[in-house]
Amino acid sequence: MFLEMLVYVLTVLAAVVVVLTRLRLGGGTTAGRVQISHRLLLAHTAAGAGAWVLWVAFLVFPLESVPGSLGTGILALGLWWLTTLLGLMILARWMPARGRHARSGATDSWSKGPWLSVLAHVGLLGGVLFFTYAYLTAIV
């Protein structure tokens, strides 16, 4: 019962990560070492939104229905993994730059460093690992 509730809590937190990433970087401001591609941000948002909708449908609908089927769960997990990969690529903008002409990182009003991005995207990785475990062990 506890693990099932944890899946629902992590589902909400995963949606928060996707939305806050979009809000933080969607305005065209730079945070980190480089400004990220708008396509990467759009892909992260689209994959995250699709993953969330499919995952919630998988959790809410009965297993015998199409939205609650195992195929929907697999597709949702695939999109969660894609979202996580894209999020970690976004996180890479904080990697330290080396060399003579390297610039220091830019900050934004959300934080003075990468801690918020690290917490969100490494947390999303942990959540998706748990989603995969919960799916494979039939917790959900």
C-alpha positions as CSV (number, residue, x, y, z in Angstrom):
1,M,0.0,0.0,0.0
2,F,2.8,2.4,0.9
3,L,4.7,1.7,-2.4
4,E,1.5,2.3,-4.4
5,M,1.0,5.7,-2.7
6,L,4.6,6.5,-3.4
7,V,3.9,6.0,-7.1
8,Y,1.1,8.6,-7.0
9,V,3.2,11.1,-5.1
10,L,6.1,10.7,-7.5
11,T,3.7,11.1,-10.4
12,V,2.7,14.5,-9.1
13,L,6.3,15.5,-8.4
14,A,7.3,14.4,-12.0
15,A,4.7,16.7,-13.4
16,V,6.0,19.5,-11.3
17,V,9.6,18.9,-12.6
18,V,8.3,19.1,-16.2
19,V,6.2,22.2,-15.6
20,L,8.9,24.1,-13.6
21,T,11.6,23.3,-16.2
22,R,9.3,24.8,-18.9
23,L,8.6,27.9,-16.7
24,R,12.2,28.4,-15.8
25,L,13.7,28.1,-19.2
26,G,10.8,29.0,-21.5
27,G,11.3,32.7,-21.2
28,G,14.5,32.7,-23.2
29,T,16.7,33.6,-20.3
30,T,20.0,31.8,-19.7
31,A,20.8,29.8,-16.6
32,G,23.9,27.7,-16.5
33,R,26.9,27.8,-18.8
34,V,24.9,28.0,-22.1
35,Q,21.5,28.7,-23.3
36,I,19.7,25.5,-24.2
37,S,17.9,24.9,-27.5
38,H,14.2,25.7,-27.6
39,R,13.7,22.3,-29.4
40,L,15.3,20.5,-26.5
41,L,13.0,22.3,-24.1
42,L,10.0,21.6,-26.3
43,A,10.8,17.9,-26.6
44,H,11.2,17.7,-22.8
45,T,7.9,19.4,-22.3
46,A,6.1,17.3,-24.9
47,A,7.5,14.0,-23.8
48,G,6.8,14.8,-20.1
49,A,3.2,15.9,-20.8
50,G,2.6,12.8,-22.9
51,A,4.2,10.5,-20.3
52,W,2.2,12.1,-17.5
53,V,-1.2,11.7,-19.3
54,L,-0.5,8.1,-20.3
55,W,0.9,7.2,-16.9
56,V,-2.1,8.7,-15.1
57,A,-4.5,6.9,-17.5
58,F,-2.6,3.6,-16.8
59,L,-2.9,4.2,-13.1
60,V,-6.5,5.2,-13.0
61,F,-8.3,3.0,-15.5
62,P,-8.8,-0.7,-15.0
63,L,-6.3,-3.1,-16.6
64,E,-9.0,-4.5,-19.0
65,S,-9.5,-1.2,-20.7
66,V,-7.3,0.3,-23.4
67,P,-6.1,3.3,-21.3
68,G,-5.2,1.0,-18.4
69,S,-3.6,-1.7,-20.5
70,L,-0.1,-2.9,-20.1
71,G,0.8,-1.4,-23.5
72,T,-0.2,2.1,-22.2
73,G,2.0,1.5,-19.2
74,I,5.0,0.6,-21.4
75,L,4.5,3.6,-23.7
76,A,4.2,5.9,-20.6
77,L,7.4,4.4,-19.2
78,G,9.2,4.9,-22.5
79,L,8.1,8.6,-22.5
80,W,9.2,9.0,-18.9
81,W,12.7,7.6,-19.8
82,L,12.8,10.0,-22.8
83,T,11.8,12.9,-20.5
84,T,14.5,11.9,-18.0
85,L,17.2,11.7,-20.7
86,L,16.2,15.1,-22.1
87,G,16.2,16.6,-18.6
88,L,19.7,15.3,-17.9
89,M,20.8,16.9,-21.2
90,I,19.3,20.1,-20.0
91,L,21.1,19.7,-16.7
92,A,24.4,19.4,-18.7
93,R,24.3,23.1,-19.3
94,W,25.7,23.5,-15.8
95,M,28.9,21.5,-16.5
96,P,32.0,23.6,-15.9
97,A,33.6,25.2,-18.9
98,R,37.3,24.9,-19.3
99,G,39.7,26.8,-21.4
100,R,41.1,30.2,-21.9
101,H,37.9,31.7,-23.4
102,A,35.4,30.0,-21.1
103,R,32.7,32.2,-19.6
104,S,31.4,31.8,-16.1
105,G,27.8,30.5,-15.7
106,A,24.8,32.8,-15.8
107,T,22.3,32.8,-12.9
108,D,18.6,33.5,-12.9
109,S,16.1,34.6,-10.3
110,W,15.3,31.0,-9.4
111,S,18.6,30.1,-7.9
112,K,22.2,31.0,-7.6
113,G,23.5,27.8,-9.0
114,P,22.5,24.4,-10.4
115,W,21.1,22.9,-7.1
116,L,17.5,23.3,-8.2
117,S,18.1,21.6,-11.6
118,V,20.1,18.8,-10.1
119,L,17.5,18.1,-7.5
120,A,14.7,18.1,-10.1
121,H,16.3,16.0,-12.8
122,V,18.2,13.5,-10.6
123,G,15.0,13.2,-8.6
124,L,13.1,12.5,-11.9
125,L,15.6,9.8,-12.7
126,G,15.0,8.2,-9.3
127,G,11.3,8.5,-9.8
128,V,11.4,6.9,-13.2
129,L,13.5,4.1,-11.9
130,F,10.9,3.5,-9.2
131,F,8.1,3.7,-11.8
132,T,9.8,1.0,-13.8
133,Y,10.3,-1.1,-10.6
134,A,6.6,-0.6,-9.7
135,Y,5.5,-1.6,-13.2
136,L,7.7,-4.7,-13.4
137,T,6.7,-6.0,-9.9
138,A,3.0,-5.2,-10.5
139,I,2.8,-2.8,-7.6
140,V,0.6,-0.6,-9.9
